[in-house]
Each structure stands twice: as structure tokens, then as C-alpha cells.
Amino acid sequence: MKKFLIALMAVFVLFTAFNSNFLFADISERQEEWFKLIDDEYMDEKGIADVKLDLGSYYGQNQCTQVAWHYCKFIFGVKFPPSIINGDAVNMFEEKVGFTGSNSTYFTRIYNDRNDPNQIPQRGDILIFNRNHVGIVSYADTDGFIMYDQNVDAPYNGFNKVMRETHYKYSLSGGVKGWLRPNPDLIIGAEKPVEDEKLPEEPSSEVFAICMTEDSTLNLRTEANLNSTVVFDIPYLANIKVRDNTILENNFYPVEYSGIKGWVSADWIKISTISDKEKCDKIVEAKIIKPSTGAGLDKSIKKAQAIALVIRIIGEEKEVLAMTEEERDEILSKVEDRDKISNWAKKYIAYSIKRNIIDGVPSENEDMKDMIVIDSKSVIHPKSIVIMLMRSLGYDDVNEDNVVEKLNLAGVESKTIEKLMEKDEIKRSWFGVLAYEFINSAKLPDETKLKATDRYLKDLLKEKEILPLDF
């Protein structure tokens, strides 16, 4: 009986070692598919060569790195694996050489601590050896590990088969530099978290572009030509960081997306010639925003302030100031909360009611309900500002549900404005960005009352000498 139990325990150990789903059931299905593919097609039969990875003769034949590249291409879906895990085996792990940018996006780097006997890699980790070798972990415990690799036997000429080899405790504690753990959120088939492109606290000095491919993705290439390798597919309407908007080589811009640097065709992006910070500066220069000691650019905009700023954007502040007190008071007499309006704001609010920019009495328009109480101490929702701007240009029936559609109809396709509308409030600095993008893009509707056909707000403001000719 005792011998039977010992034999049973030995079988259990072997079973768990070679069928490690039992211990590592939390790795992705895609990773498990890779292990099965290697077992079925490569194990002890042939090596993984560059041609299998569509790399041409990029790095030679069946070196150990090709196993890691094959693994990354399979689980992440990247077209050019060296773009995310580059260099020799050890260099893949070194920050100064290989582990930068996109590498740190796709992997967590874990150093092998020889003083911690309980620190072990997981199934699916990429194991890096001090002797400049790499493999994919199939199983590991405190006594050793099993991994998939190739180019193991002398003469190490890059033509050896894929193997599954076992290493014991001395190798784990002495020969392993560390391991790279794949980011589970980026593996094919993973339930992707909602992308959270949060805007920074203040407008950035960086320049961005928008992907405009619409029916397809945009190729991110290694070089500025159509023959270079595609390393990533950028989705439609994605924000792309432009590394230098003064460089245009072969009609390609140098960009960075998802931590990967490369080049994209200028034909398929809408690039901003200035940064968000510069946009805000332009609005300040045009005196649409007038920063003061008590109302700096870092302050949130209040309701009454927003109305005044909208009036300035459409270039009608002179008309506001020309109103008589009698006309002002007559309009405000219909406003239920008129006693809460600051003296400086009364003409702006009266004029905006006259122009149907806001509702002055309780209204069924739920999207403007926060404008009914117009006091200078309450902040305003950014979406209400955009709705006011659209109404000021003559776009009727604008509401929370269709405001993005109406913006696009007016020629304003701005992911930044869409992101700002998701916020609960807006700083004056970000209002400057919103104002700039609106002024530069907004097209007036073709309506008789505005006597404008395909006219842009910026052109009209220049004619009124509200904006300088070089704005």
C-alpha cells in the first residue's frame, strides 16, 4: 500500500508539471492555444524561423528569440514582434537597450531575487537567462521549471528544434535574470477595459492627430515609406501623438501610439498644427478669455461666466454692451431667479435669452435646465456650454443625445471636445482649447436667418475684426 501511494504521488507530480492548467488556470485561452500549437506542430520536429514570423531574414534563422517573437505575435496579434520585445535575450530585459516604451506597455518586468526561494515565474512568462537565452515557461515551482525554447544544443547555430526542457533549482536561482509577464489586458480575446483617455489637468504642449481612415485601420510603420514593416493597426478616430509636426518625410509623420514609435501617412490623419496649450494662448490673445488675479486659467468656469464667454466666441459682445437697462430689465423680469444674477452678468444673460442661446424661464428643455438658475457661484457642465454654442449659431433642437451629431454636422470633429463634455466642470484653460477648436471648425448652417452658406465662424469673426487675420 505504501509503495502504491508513493507511485500515485509521483504520477500526480508529473501530471501537474506537464498539464499545468491545473495549477495555472488563470492564464488566457490564447496563451493555452499557443502551448497546444507548439506541442502539435513544432515540438521536437522543427524550429521557428523568421519566415514563419514574416520577418524575412531580419534576425537569422531559428534562434531562441524567435520563440519569444512567435509567442508575442500569437498572443498579442502584433505584426512585427521585435517592435515590442527587441534585441538579444538579455537585452529584451534591459531598460537601456530593450525594455522601454512599448515593451513596458506589453509586459511587467520581474527580476529574479536569489534571496527569495518562493519567488517563481508563472506559466506563460518569458524567461530571460544571464547566458543570453530565452524561453516560455510551461511550469515552475520552488524546485525548478519547464520551458519551451530552441537553439539549445551545440553548436548553437540557429537551426535547432523547439524543445521542452527541464531546469532544476540551481538554474532558477543562479542562471535566470528574470522574466517578462504579458499584460493580460492586451492579449487577444481578453475582455478589454474601457479605454480611459483622460485629459491632463492642464492643456499639454504636445501635438496630436486624429486617425481618419473610417472604414479601416491606419498602418503604423517602422519607416517613412510604404514598403516598411507594419507594426500596429491604429483604429479610426484614435488620438495619435505626433513626435514632431515639423518633420514630413515622404508624406509620413513621426508618431507614437500605444507606446510604439513609428510613421504614419499624412493622407490618413487630421493633424493639429499647434498644441492644446498654444490653442488656449491664442484664445487669450484674442481676448475671448481675459485672465485676472481672481479668475486665472486654472479656475473652473461658472454659469454666468460661460454665457459671457459664449457671447465673445460668436463676436456679439458689442451688441450686449449696447443694450439699454430698460431692455435688459424687461427680459430679466421673466427670469424666476433674476435676484441671483450678478450685476455684471445681467446684460449678457438678457442678451443670451433674447438670442435663444439659453432659456430664461422654466422650460421643457431638460438639457438647459441647469441654466435656469443663473448664479455666478455655480459651475456649469461643459456639455451645456457646447449646446449654447450650437444654439448661438442657429442649430435648433440640440440636446444631450444629439450634440455630438450636431457638432459633426457643423464640421466640428473633435475628440477633445467630446472628452471635455464627459467632465462635470471645465477649467478656463480647457475652455480656451474648446473655443479654439470650435471657432476654427464650426460651419454656420445654411439658413436664411443667418444669410450664410458654407461660411465659417472664424471668417465672420475676422470680418468683424474680433479675431486678427492671422488667427
C-alpha positions as CSV (number, residue, x, y, z in Angstrom):
1,M,0.0,0.0,0.0
2,K,2.8,2.4,0.9
3,K,4.5,1.8,-2.5
4,F,1.2,2.4,-4.2
5,L,0.8,5.7,-2.5
6,I,4.3,6.8,-3.4
7,A,3.8,5.8,-7.0
8,L,0.5,7.7,-7.1
9,M,2.1,10.8,-5.7
10,A,4.8,10.6,-8.4
11,V,2.2,10.4,-11.1
12,F,0.4,13.4,-9.6
13,V,3.6,15.5,-9.6
14,L,4.3,14.6,-13.3
15,F,0.7,15.3,-14.2
16,T,0.7,18.7,-12.7
17,A,4.1,19.5,-14.2
18,F,3.1,18.7,-17.7
19,N,-0.6,19.7,-17.5
20,S,-0.2,22.9,-15.7
21,N,-3.7,24.2,-16.3
22,F,-4.3,22.5,-13.0
23,L,-2.1,25.0,-11.2
24,F,-2.2,27.9,-13.6
25,A,-5.8,28.0,-14.8
26,D,-5.9,31.8,-14.8
27,I,-3.8,32.4,-17.9
28,S,-5.6,33.3,-21.1
29,E,-7.1,30.8,-23.5
30,R,-5.0,32.4,-26.2
31,Q,-1.8,31.5,-24.3
32,E,-3.0,27.9,-23.8
33,E,-3.7,27.8,-27.6
34,W,-0.1,28.7,-28.2
35,F,1.2,25.9,-26.0
36,K,-1.0,23.4,-27.8
37,L,0.1,24.8,-31.2
38,I,3.8,24.3,-30.2
39,D,3.1,20.8,-28.9
40,D,1.2,19.8,-32.1
41,E,3.3,21.4,-34.8
42,Y,6.8,22.2,-33.5
43,M,7.8,20.1,-30.6
44,D,11.0,18.1,-31.5
45,E,10.0,18.4,-35.2
46,K,11.3,21.8,-36.4
47,G,12.3,25.2,-35.3
48,I,10.6,28.5,-35.5
49,A,12.3,30.5,-38.3
50,D,12.0,34.1,-39.3
51,V,10.0,33.1,-42.4
52,K,7.2,31.8,-40.1
53,L,7.1,35.3,-38.4
54,D,7.1,37.2,-41.7
55,L,10.3,38.9,-40.8
56,G,12.2,37.9,-43.9
57,S,15.8,37.4,-42.8
58,Y,15.6,40.0,-40.1
59,Y,17.5,38.2,-37.3
60,G,18.7,34.9,-38.8
61,Q,17.1,31.5,-38.5
62,N,15.9,29.5,-35.5
63,Q,17.5,31.5,-32.7
64,C,16.0,31.4,-29.2
65,T,14.5,34.9,-29.6
66,Q,12.3,33.6,-32.5
67,V,10.3,31.5,-29.9
68,A,9.6,34.6,-27.9
69,W,8.6,36.6,-31.0
70,H,6.4,33.8,-32.2
71,Y,4.7,33.7,-28.8
72,C,4.2,37.5,-28.7
73,K,2.8,37.6,-32.3
74,F,0.4,34.8,-31.4
75,I,-0.9,36.1,-28.1
76,F,-0.9,39.9,-28.8
77,G,-1.5,39.9,-32.6
78,V,1.3,42.4,-33.3
79,K,2.6,42.3,-36.9
80,F,6.2,42.9,-36.0
81,P,7.1,41.3,-32.7
82,P,10.6,42.9,-32.4
83,S,8.7,46.2,-32.0
84,I,7.6,45.2,-28.5
85,I,10.4,42.9,-27.4
86,N,13.6,43.7,-29.2
87,G,17.3,42.7,-29.1
88,D,19.2,39.7,-27.8
89,A,17.6,37.7,-25.0
90,V,19.3,39.6,-22.2
91,N,18.7,43.0,-24.0
92,M,15.0,42.3,-24.1
93,F,15.1,42.7,-20.3
94,E,17.5,45.6,-20.1
95,E,15.9,49.1,-19.7
96,K,18.7,50.9,-21.5
97,V,18.5,48.6,-24.5
98,G,15.3,46.7,-25.0
99,F,12.8,47.2,-22.1
100,T,11.4,50.7,-22.9
101,G,8.3,52.3,-24.3
102,S,6.1,49.6,-25.9
103,N,7.9,46.8,-24.0
104,S,6.7,48.2,-20.7
105,T,3.2,48.5,-22.1
106,Y,3.0,44.8,-23.1
107,F,4.9,43.3,-20.1
108,T,5.7,43.6,-16.4
109,R,9.4,43.1,-15.8
110,I,10.2,40.9,-12.8
111,Y,13.8,40.5,-11.5
112,N,14.8,37.1,-10.2
113,D,15.6,37.6,-6.4
114,R,18.0,34.9,-5.4
115,N,17.3,35.5,-1.8
116,D,13.6,34.7,-2.2
117,P,13.2,31.0,-2.7
118,N,9.4,31.4,-3.0
119,Q,9.6,33.8,-6.0
120,I,8.8,31.7,-9.1
121,P,7.7,32.6,-12.6
122,Q,4.2,31.7,-13.9
123,R,3.0,29.6,-16.8
124,G,3.2,31.9,-19.8
125,D,6.0,34.2,-18.6
126,I,9.0,34.8,-20.9
127,L,12.1,33.7,-19.0
128,I,15.4,35.5,-19.6
129,F,18.8,33.8,-18.7
130,N,22.0,35.5,-17.8
131,R,23.7,33.4,-20.5
132,N,21.7,35.3,-23.2
133,H,18.9,32.7,-23.7
134,V,15.1,33.0,-23.6
135,G,12.2,30.6,-23.3
136,I,8.5,30.4,-22.4
137,V,7.6,29.0,-19.0
138,S,5.3,26.0,-19.1
139,Y,5.5,25.1,-15.4
140,A,7.5,26.3,-12.4
141,D,7.8,25.7,-8.7
142,T,10.5,26.2,-6.0
143,D,12.5,23.2,-7.3
144,G,12.7,24.3,-10.9
145,F,10.8,24.9,-14.1
146,I,9.9,23.5,-17.5
147,M,10.1,25.8,-20.5
148,Y,9.7,25.8,-24.3
149,D,12.8,27.1,-26.2
150,Q,15.0,26.3,-29.2
151,N,18.7,26.6,-30.3
152,V,19.6,24.8,-27.1
153,D,22.3,22.3,-28.2
154,A,25.8,23.0,-29.6
155,P,26.8,24.3,-32.0
156,Y,24.1,26.9,-31.3
157,N,23.9,27.7,-35.0
158,G,20.3,28.7,-35.0
159,F,19.0,25.5,-36.7
160,N,17.9,23.5,-33.7
161,K,14.4,22.2,-33.0
162,V,11.9,23.5,-30.5
163,M,12.3,21.6,-27.2
164,R,10.6,21.4,-23.9
165,E,13.4,21.2,-21.3
166,T,13.5,20.9,-17.6
167,H,15.8,23.0,-15.3
168,Y,16.4,22.4,-11.7
169,K,16.8,24.7,-8.7
170,Y,20.4,25.8,-9.3
171,S,19.3,27.2,-12.7
172,L,16.4,29.1,-11.4
173,S,18.4,30.7,-8.6
174,G,21.6,31.3,-10.4
175,G,21.1,31.4,-14.2
176,V,17.9,33.3,-14.6
177,K,18.0,37.1,-14.8
178,G,14.2,37.5,-14.6
179,W,11.0,37.1,-16.5
180,L,8.6,39.2,-18.5
181,R,4.9,38.7,-17.7
182,P,2.5,39.5,-20.5
183,N,-0.2,42.2,-19.9
184,P,-3.4,40.2,-19.8
185,D,-5.5,43.2,-21.0
186,L,-3.6,43.2,-24.3
187,I,-3.8,39.5,-25.1
188,I,-6.2,38.6,-28.0
189,G,-9.6,37.6,-26.7
190,A,-9.2,39.4,-23.4
191,E,-12.1,41.4,-22.2
192,K,-10.8,44.9,-22.8
193,P,-11.2,47.5,-20.2
194,V,-12.9,50.7,-21.3
195,E,-10.3,53.0,-22.7
196,D,-9.8,55.9,-20.4
197,E,-8.1,58.7,-22.3
198,K,-8.2,61.2,-19.5
199,L,-7.3,64.7,-20.4
200,P,-4.4,66.1,-18.3
201,E,-5.2,68.7,-15.7
202,E,-3.9,71.5,-18.0
203,P,-3.6,71.6,-21.8
204,S,-0.4,69.9,-23.0
205,S,2.3,71.4,-25.2
206,E,2.3,68.1,-27.2
207,V,0.7,67.9,-30.7
208,F,-1.8,65.2,-31.6
209,A,-3.5,63.9,-34.7
210,I,-6.7,62.0,-35.3
211,C,-6.9,58.8,-37.4
212,M,-9.3,59.5,-40.3
213,T,-9.4,56.1,-42.1
214,E,-13.0,55.4,-41.2
215,D,-13.6,52.1,-43.0
216,S,-10.2,50.5,-42.0
217,T,-7.3,50.9,-39.6
218,L,-4.2,53.0,-40.2
219,N,-0.8,51.3,-40.6
220,L,1.9,52.3,-38.1
221,R,5.2,51.6,-39.9
222,T,8.8,51.3,-38.9
223,E,10.0,53.7,-41.5
224,A,8.6,56.6,-43.6
225,N,7.7,54.6,-46.7
226,L,5.0,52.1,-47.9
227,N,7.5,49.2,-48.1
228,S,8.4,49.3,-44.4
229,T,7.0,46.8,-41.9
230,V,3.6,47.5,-40.3
231,V,4.0,47.2,-36.5
232,F,0.5,48.2,-35.4
233,D,-3.0,48.9,-36.7
234,I,-4.4,52.2,-35.4
235,P,-8.2,52.4,-35.1
236,Y,-10.4,55.1,-36.7
237,L,-10.7,58.3,-34.7
238,A,-7.8,57.3,-32.4
239,N,-5.7,60.2,-30.9
240,I,-2.1,59.8,-32.2
241,K,0.8,61.6,-30.6
242,V,2.9,63.4,-33.2
243,R,6.5,63.3,-32.2
244,D,7.5,66.3,-34.4
245,N,4.9,68.1,-36.6
246,T,7.7,69.9,-38.4
247,I,9.0,66.7,-39.9
248,L,7.3,65.4,-43.0
249,E,9.3,62.7,-44.8
250,N,7.9,61.1,-47.9
251,N,4.5,62.3,-46.8
252,F,4.8,60.5,-43.4
253,Y,4.8,62.0,-39.9
254,P,6.8,60.5,-37.0
255,V,4.3,59.5,-34.3
256,E,3.7,57.4,-31.2
257,Y,0.7,55.3,-30.5
258,S,0.1,52.9,-27.6
259,G,3.7,53.3,-26.6
260,I,5.0,52.3,-30.1
261,K,7.0,54.8,-32.2
262,G,6.7,54.7,-35.9
263,W,5.5,56.6,-39.0
264,V,2.0,57.1,-40.5
265,S,0.9,58.5,-43.8
266,A,-0.2,62.2,-43.7
267,D,-3.1,61.3,-46.1
268,W,-5.0,59.5,-43.3
269,I,-4.6,61.8,-40.3
270,K,-6.0,65.1,-39.3
271,I,-3.1,66.8,-37.6
272,S,-3.2,69.9,-35.4
273,T,-0.6,72.4,-36.3
274,I,-0.5,73.6,-32.7
275,S,-0.7,72.1,-29.3
276,D,-3.6,72.4,-26.8
277,K,-1.6,74.9,-24.8
278,E,-1.0,77.1,-27.8
279,K,-4.7,76.9,-28.7
280,C,-5.5,78.3,-25.3
281,D,-2.9,81.0,-25.7
282,K,-4.5,82.1,-29.0
283,I,-7.9,82.5,-27.3
284,V,-6.3,84.6,-24.6
285,E,-4.5,86.7,-27.2
286,A,-7.9,87.3,-28.9
287,K,-9.3,88.5,-25.6
288,I,-12.0,85.9,-25.6
289,I,-10.7,84.8,-22.2
290,K,-9.4,87.5,-20.0
291,P,-7.5,86.0,-17.1
292,S,-7.3,88.1,-14.0
293,T,-6.0,87.6,-10.5
294,G,-9.3,86.3,-9.2
295,A,-10.1,84.2,-12.3
296,G,-7.0,82.6,-13.6
297,L,-6.8,79.9,-16.3
298,D,-6.8,77.2,-13.6
299,K,-10.2,78.2,-12.2
300,S,-13.4,76.4,-13.1
301,I,-16.0,78.3,-15.2
302,K,-19.2,79.4,-13.5
303,K,-22.6,79.6,-15.3
304,A,-22.7,83.3,-15.8
305,Q,-19.1,83.4,-16.9
306,A,-19.8,80.7,-19.5
307,I,-22.6,82.8,-21.0
308,A,-20.3,85.8,-21.4
309,L,-17.6,83.6,-22.9
310,V,-20.0,82.1,-25.5
311,I,-21.1,85.7,-26.4
312,R,-17.4,86.6,-27.0
313,I,-16.9,83.5,-29.1
314,I,-19.6,84.4,-31.5
315,G,-18.4,88.0,-31.6
316,E,-21.5,89.7,-30.2
317,E,-20.2,91.4,-27.1
318,K,-20.7,94.9,-28.5
319,E,-24.4,94.1,-29.0
320,V,-24.6,93.0,-25.4
321,L,-23.0,96.2,-24.1
322,A,-25.2,98.3,-26.3
323,M,-28.4,97.0,-24.6
324,T,-30.3,99.6,-22.6
325,E,-31.1,98.9,-19.0
326,E,-34.8,99.1,-19.8
327,E,-34.5,96.3,-22.4
328,R,-32.3,94.3,-20.1
329,D,-34.7,94.5,-17.2
330,E,-37.8,93.7,-19.3
331,I,-36.2,90.5,-20.5
332,L,-35.0,89.5,-17.0
333,S,-38.4,90.2,-15.5
334,K,-39.4,86.8,-16.9
335,V,-36.5,85.1,-15.2
336,E,-37.6,83.4,-12.0
337,D,-34.1,83.6,-10.3
338,R,-33.1,87.1,-11.5
339,D,-32.2,88.2,-8.0
340,K,-29.3,85.7,-8.0
341,I,-27.7,87.2,-11.1
342,S,-24.6,89.4,-10.5
343,N,-24.8,92.9,-11.8
344,W,-22.0,92.5,-14.3
345,A,-23.7,89.4,-15.9
346,K,-27.2,90.8,-16.3
347,K,-26.8,92.2,-19.8
348,Y,-25.0,89.0,-21.0
349,I,-27.8,86.8,-19.7
350,A,-30.6,89.1,-21.0
351,Y,-28.9,89.1,-24.5
352,S,-28.5,85.3,-24.5
353,I,-32.2,84.9,-23.7
354,K,-33.1,87.3,-26.5
355,R,-30.9,85.3,-28.9
356,N,-32.4,82.0,-27.7
357,I,-29.0,80.8,-26.5
358,I,-30.5,79.9,-23.1
359,D,-34.0,79.7,-21.7
360,G,-34.9,82.5,-19.4
361,V,-38.0,80.8,-17.9
362,P,-38.6,77.2,-16.7
363,S,-38.6,75.1,-19.8
364,E,-39.3,71.6,-21.0
365,N,-35.8,71.6,-22.5
366,E,-34.1,69.3,-19.9
367,D,-30.7,69.8,-21.4
368,M,-30.8,73.5,-20.5
369,K,-32.3,73.1,-17.0
370,D,-29.1,74.0,-15.3
371,M,-29.2,77.4,-17.0
372,I,-32.5,78.3,-15.3
373,V,-30.6,79.0,-12.0
374,I,-28.0,81.5,-13.3
375,D,-25.9,82.5,-10.3
376,S,-22.2,83.3,-10.6
377,K,-21.2,80.8,-7.9
378,S,-22.3,77.6,-9.6
379,V,-20.1,75.7,-12.1
380,I,-21.6,74.7,-15.4
381,H,-21.5,71.4,-17.2
382,P,-19.3,71.5,-20.3
383,K,-22.0,69.9,-22.4
384,S,-24.3,72.8,-21.6
385,I,-21.6,75.2,-23.0
386,V,-21.4,73.3,-26.3
387,I,-25.2,73.2,-26.5
388,M,-25.2,77.0,-26.0
389,L,-22.6,77.5,-28.7
390,M,-24.6,75.4,-31.2
391,R,-27.8,77.3,-30.5
392,S,-25.9,80.6,-30.9
393,L,-25.0,79.6,-34.4
394,G,-28.6,78.7,-35.3
395,Y,-28.6,74.9,-34.8
396,D,-32.0,74.1,-33.4
397,D,-33.2,71.1,-31.3
398,V,-29.7,70.5,-29.9
399,N,-29.8,68.2,-26.8
400,E,-27.6,65.9,-24.8
401,D,-28.4,62.9,-27.0
402,N,-27.6,64.5,-30.4
403,V,-25.0,67.2,-29.5
404,V,-22.1,65.1,-31.0
405,E,-24.1,64.5,-34.2
406,K,-24.9,68.3,-34.4
407,L,-21.2,69.1,-33.8
408,N,-20.2,66.9,-36.7
409,L,-22.9,68.5,-38.9
410,A,-21.3,71.8,-38.1
411,G,-17.9,70.5,-39.1
412,V,-16.5,70.2,-35.6
413,E,-15.0,66.7,-35.3
414,S,-13.0,67.0,-32.0
415,K,-12.3,64.1,-29.7
416,T,-11.0,66.7,-27.2
417,I,-14.4,68.4,-27.1
418,E,-16.1,65.1,-26.7
419,K,-13.8,64.3,-23.8
420,L,-14.5,67.7,-22.2
421,M,-18.2,67.1,-22.4
422,E,-17.7,64.0,-20.2
423,K,-16.4,66.1,-17.4
424,D,-18.6,67.7,-14.6
425,E,-16.9,71.1,-15.0
426,I,-14.3,72.8,-17.1
427,K,-11.4,75.0,-16.4
428,R,-10.8,78.2,-18.2
429,S,-7.7,76.8,-19.8
430,W,-9.6,73.9,-21.3
431,F,-12.4,76.3,-22.3
432,G,-9.7,78.0,-24.4
433,V,-9.0,74.8,-26.2
434,L,-12.7,74.2,-26.8
435,A,-13.2,77.7,-28.0
436,Y,-10.2,77.5,-30.4
437,E,-11.4,74.2,-32.0
438,F,-15.0,75.4,-32.2
439,I,-14.0,78.7,-33.9
440,N,-11.7,77.1,-36.3
441,S,-14.1,74.4,-37.4
442,A,-17.7,75.5,-36.9
443,K,-19.6,76.0,-40.1
444,L,-22.8,78.1,-40.0
445,P,-26.0,76.3,-41.0
446,D,-27.4,77.2,-44.4
447,E,-30.3,79.2,-43.1
448,T,-31.9,82.4,-44.4
449,K,-31.9,84.0,-40.9
450,L,-28.1,83.9,-40.8
451,K,-27.7,84.7,-44.5
452,A,-24.7,82.4,-44.6
453,T,-23.9,79.4,-46.9
454,D,-21.0,77.3,-46.0
455,R,-19.5,80.1,-44.0
456,Y,-17.2,79.5,-41.1
457,L,-17.4,81.3,-37.7
458,K,-13.7,82.2,-37.9
459,D,-14.2,84.0,-41.2
460,L,-17.1,86.1,-39.8
461,L,-15.1,87.0,-36.7
462,K,-12.2,88.2,-38.8
463,E,-14.6,90.3,-40.8
464,K,-15.9,91.9,-37.6
465,E,-12.2,92.4,-36.5
466,I,-12.9,90.3,-33.4
467,L,-10.1,88.0,-34.4
468,P,-6.8,89.0,-36.1
469,L,-6.3,88.0,-39.7
470,D,-3.5,85.5,-38.8
471,F,-5.7,83.7,-36.2
